[in-house]
């Protein structure tokens, strides 16, 4: 008859061996690679409604905008009214679409831009995807 052979006793080793260290290192490298790939992919995603073009012309239309602020905070209750010049436009040529857009900017930003500079701007609402 078959006599049952006794099981080998379980051996407990103190510390970790090379295989354990290598396995842990590979898991950590894999996780770090996954995290870096996720960060890279979110940082490089391009919004289809953002356009990049070259400034061809600067002009002012003379428009003024009335900025009305209604506040109910303790220190500044009431209504404030301010008229601002915002008729500052740039004509921007987008080579990829072979199209020119008129983009309105705040006066301070408009003054900093020069003809020939590149500018990213939001596609007009009528053309958004």
C-alpha positions as a Markdown table, in Angstrom:
| # | Residue | x | y | z |
|---|---|---|---|---|
| 1 | Unk | 0.0 | 0.0 | 0.0 |
| 2 | Unk | 0.9 | 3.6 | -0.4 |
| 3 | Unk | 2.1 | 5.0 | 2.8 |
| 4 | Unk | 1.5 | 8.8 | 3.0 |
| 5 | Unk | 4.7 | 10.7 | 2.8 |
| 6 | Unk | 5.0 | 13.4 | 5.4 |
| 7 | Unk | 4.7 | 17.0 | 4.0 |
| 8 | Unk | 7.8 | 19.1 | 4.0 |
| 9 | Unk | 7.8 | 21.6 | 6.7 |
| 10 | Unk | 7.1 | 25.3 | 5.7 |
| 11 | Unk | 10.4 | 27.3 | 5.8 |
| 12 | Unk | 10.1 | 30.9 | 6.9 |
| 13 | Unk | 13.0 | 33.1 | 5.8 |
| 14 | Unk | 13.8 | 36.4 | 7.5 |
| 15 | Unk | 14.0 | 39.4 | 5.1 |
| 16 | Unk | 13.5 | 39.5 | 1.4 |
| 17 | Unk | 15.4 | 37.7 | -1.3 |
| 18 | Unk | 16.5 | 39.1 | -4.7 |
| 19 | Unk | 13.3 | 37.9 | -6.5 |
| 20 | Unk | 11.1 | 39.8 | -4.0 |
| 21 | Unk | 13.1 | 43.0 | -4.4 |
| 22 | Unk | 13.0 | 42.7 | -8.2 |
| 23 | Unk | 9.3 | 42.1 | -8.2 |
| 24 | Unk | 8.6 | 45.1 | -6.0 |
| 25 | Unk | 10.9 | 47.3 | -8.1 |
| 26 | Unk | 9.1 | 46.3 | -11.3 |
| 27 | Unk | 5.7 | 47.0 | -9.8 |
| 28 | Unk | 6.8 | 50.4 | -8.6 |
| 29 | Unk | 8.3 | 51.3 | -12.0 |
| 30 | Unk | 5.1 | 50.2 | -13.7 |
| 31 | Unk | 3.0 | 52.4 | -11.5 |
| 32 | Unk | 5.3 | 55.4 | -11.9 |
| 33 | Unk | 5.2 | 54.9 | -15.7 |
| 34 | Unk | 1.5 | 54.8 | -15.7 |
| 35 | Unk | 1.2 | 57.9 | -13.6 |
| 36 | Unk | 3.7 | 59.8 | -15.8 |
| 37 | Unk | 1.9 | 58.7 | -19.0 |
| 38 | Unk | -1.4 | 60.0 | -17.6 |
| 39 | Unk | 0.1 | 63.3 | -16.6 |
| 40 | Unk | 1.7 | 63.7 | -20.1 |
| 41 | Unk | -1.5 | 62.8 | -22.0 |
| 42 | Unk | -3.6 | 65.3 | -20.0 |
| 43 | Unk | -1.1 | 68.0 | -20.5 |
| 44 | Unk | -0.9 | 67.6 | -24.3 |
| 45 | Unk | -4.6 | 67.2 | -25.0 |
| 46 | Unk | -5.6 | 69.9 | -27.5 |
| 47 | Unk | -8.9 | 71.6 | -27.4 |
| 48 | Unk | -10.4 | 71.6 | -30.9 |
| 49 | Unk | -12.0 | 75.1 | -30.2 |
| 50 | Unk | -8.6 | 76.7 | -29.5 |
| 51 | Unk | -7.0 | 78.2 | -32.6 |
| 52 | Unk | -3.4 | 79.5 | -33.1 |
| 53 | Unk | -2.8 | 82.3 | -35.5 |
| 54 | Unk | -0.5 | 85.2 | -36.5 |
| 55 | Unk | -1.5 | 88.8 | -35.8 |
| 56 | Unk | -1.8 | 90.6 | -39.1 |
| 57 | Unk | -3.4 | 93.9 | -38.0 |
| 58 | Unk | -4.3 | 96.0 | -34.9 |
| 59 | Unk | -7.2 | 98.4 | -34.9 |
| 60 | Unk | -9.6 | 100.2 | -32.6 |
| 61 | Unk | -13.3 | 100.5 | -33.4 |
| 62 | Unk | -14.0 | 103.1 | -30.7 |
| 63 | Unk | -16.5 | 100.9 | -28.9 |
| 64 | Unk | -17.0 | 101.4 | -25.2 |
| 65 | Unk | -18.5 | 98.9 | -22.8 |
| 66 | Unk | -20.3 | 99.8 | -19.6 |
| 67 | Unk | -19.3 | 97.5 | -16.7 |
| 68 | Unk | -22.0 | 97.4 | -14.0 |
| 69 | Unk | -21.2 | 95.5 | -10.8 |
| 70 | Unk | -23.9 | 94.8 | -8.2 |
| 71 | Unk | -22.5 | 93.8 | -4.8 |
| 72 | Unk | -24.1 | 92.8 | -1.5 |
| 73 | Unk | -21.0 | 92.4 | 0.6 |
| 74 | Unk | -20.7 | 94.3 | 3.8 |
| 75 | Unk | -17.9 | 96.7 | 2.8 |
| 76 | Unk | -19.1 | 97.5 | -0.7 |
| 77 | Unk | -22.9 | 97.5 | -1.0 |
| 78 | Unk | -24.5 | 98.9 | -4.0 |
| 79 | Unk | -23.9 | 99.3 | -7.7 |
| 80 | Unk | -20.8 | 100.5 | -9.3 |
| 81 | Unk | -20.7 | 101.7 | -12.9 |
| 82 | Unk | -17.6 | 101.9 | -15.0 |
| 83 | Unk | -17.1 | 102.6 | -18.7 |
| 84 | Unk | -14.2 | 100.9 | -20.3 |
| 85 | Unk | -12.6 | 101.1 | -23.7 |
| 86 | Unk | -12.8 | 97.6 | -25.2 |
| 87 | Unk | -12.9 | 98.3 | -28.9 |
| 88 | Unk | -9.4 | 97.0 | -29.3 |
| 89 | Unk | -9.3 | 94.3 | -32.0 |
| 90 | Unk | -6.7 | 92.2 | -33.7 |
| 91 | Unk | -7.0 | 90.6 | -37.1 |
| 92 | Unk | -5.5 | 87.1 | -36.7 |
| 93 | Unk | -4.7 | 84.8 | -39.7 |
| 94 | Unk | -5.0 | 81.1 | -39.0 |
| 95 | Unk | -2.9 | 79.3 | -41.6 |
| 96 | Unk | -4.3 | 75.8 | -40.9 |
| 97 | Unk | -7.8 | 77.1 | -41.9 |
| 98 | Unk | -6.7 | 79.8 | -44.3 |
| 99 | Unk | -9.0 | 82.2 | -42.5 |
| 100 | Unk | -8.7 | 85.6 | -40.8 |
| 101 | Unk | -10.6 | 86.3 | -37.5 |
| 102 | Unk | -11.3 | 89.6 | -35.7 |
| 103 | Unk | -10.5 | 89.1 | -32.0 |
| 104 | Unk | -11.4 | 91.6 | -29.3 |
| 105 | Unk | -8.9 | 92.1 | -26.4 |
| 106 | Unk | -8.7 | 94.2 | -23.3 |
| 107 | Unk | -6.7 | 97.4 | -23.9 |
| 108 | Unk | -3.8 | 96.4 | -21.7 |
| 109 | Unk | -3.4 | 93.1 | -23.6 |
| 110 | Unk | -3.9 | 94.7 | -27.0 |
| 111 | Unk | -1.1 | 97.2 | -26.3 |
| 112 | Unk | 1.4 | 94.4 | -25.5 |
| 113 | Unk | 0.7 | 92.5 | -28.8 |
| 114 | Unk | 2.6 | 93.3 | -32.0 |
| 115 | Unk | 1.9 | 92.5 | -35.6 |
| 116 | Unk | 3.6 | 89.2 | -36.4 |
| 117 | Unk | 3.2 | 87.8 | -32.9 |
| 118 | Unk | 1.4 | 84.4 | -32.5 |
| 119 | Unk | -1.7 | 84.2 | -30.4 |
| 120 | Unk | -3.9 | 81.4 | -29.1 |
| 121 | Unk | -7.6 | 82.3 | -29.0 |
| 122 | Unk | -11.0 | 80.6 | -28.7 |
| 123 | Unk | -12.9 | 79.8 | -31.9 |
| 124 | Unk | -16.0 | 82.0 | -32.4 |
| 125 | Unk | -19.2 | 80.5 | -30.9 |
| 126 | Unk | -20.8 | 80.1 | -34.3 |
| 127 | Unk | -18.0 | 77.7 | -35.4 |
| 128 | Unk | -17.4 | 75.7 | -32.2 |
| 129 | Unk | -17.3 | 71.9 | -32.4 |
